[in-house]
Amino acid sequence: MLPTKIAIRNVSPWDGVSPQRTDRPHTILIEKGRIQALVPMSEEGSLASDARVFHLDESGPGASTVLPGLIDAHVHITLDPSVFSPDQQLALTREKVWAGMQQRALAMVQAGITTARDLGAGEWMELALRDRIAAGELPGPRLLCVGQPVTTPAGHCHFWGGEARGADAVRSVIERQVGHGVDWIKVMATGGVFTKGTDVKKPQYDEAELRQIVGIASDHDRFVAAHCHGIAGIENAFAAGIRTVEHCSFAGGDGFGSDFDADFVPNMVRDDVWVSPTVNAGWGRRVEKDGKPTPFWERMTTCLRAMREHGVQFVASTDAGIPGVQHHQLPEALAVFAKYAELSPVDALRTATSEAAAALGIADETGALRPGLAADLVVVEGDPTKDLAALLRPKLVLARGRVVYEADWDRASR
Ligand SMILES: [Zn+2]
């Protein structure tokens, strides 16, 4: 049963938007899964006698921060990151996949990730998980799902079943996803790293074809996310009305970032398009080698800094599920992203809260601390608006008003 009333006392709020947190101790009141009020603790009045109260008091007033639950804009919840090839993934039994999905959903939400957008799989199992979580039957983040990505015959992730070339074929793939109840549409605009026989540098669809996909998706009230590595695919995506440009890695002959075109960056500054750069925690180990900056670091920090300097909109994303990228590591990845793009901690946090919610079209539901929004929130020790490492010290996580993680802070303080 969902406790109808919860009060969290003695926390300093960061609302998901403001330039800094409010250092005064506050009380946040939650009722029926929604944020009811956020008031200075001195003005809270008498709390409802039936409210479950969390008093964050062990480290002095204002030592804990409450912030909106985090959003990872690019994951694959069906994929086991310890399995290193698509063939092996596809060979897993449905039972095994389902069990793994539940574990990953739990780990994500306990790490403070209360929303995630799943950007592709083959059998709509992630939609079933989405619905079980939404019904309160399983713990996990709110999921937005795309189902099978639209891709060319034998194109990137063709094994998921979304192959289509030509308007009729594309329409039928999109309508099949809509029939299964997807929230978004995904298209593979270039080749990908993990599909043999595809080329990350080459576009799979031209601008007119992408525009057609956006049009069909829009007829069904769905936004489109486009997987894009090479510059030609990135340019097509920006021209065609894609809402989120995934990866955006400017991959060329020498890998990610090697075809970066600084002259194109001003064209990427749009108020209705977001770049979702899928920077995972592992990028933190690719900054230097033998005490020297790596070519990977130099290329990717150049791209990401140029985008940030021009004001390109970002959403935080990890591509969790691909080999070695675990689903609950957005808190670590956010600090790595901030380093590559030279984002302030607050700007990095916005890409995983209010900005992400705006990009995903769910800003009236989550992404900020505001009365009326879902009670998706994380309490952490310290101030993440000054140091993102505080995200690694969660004390309490609520997802849609449900307590999904509670550190042993109360006992530890005695
Ligand atoms: Zn992906």
Residues whose N, C-alpha, C, O or C-beta is under 5 A from the ligand:
A	BS01	ZN	L119 D319
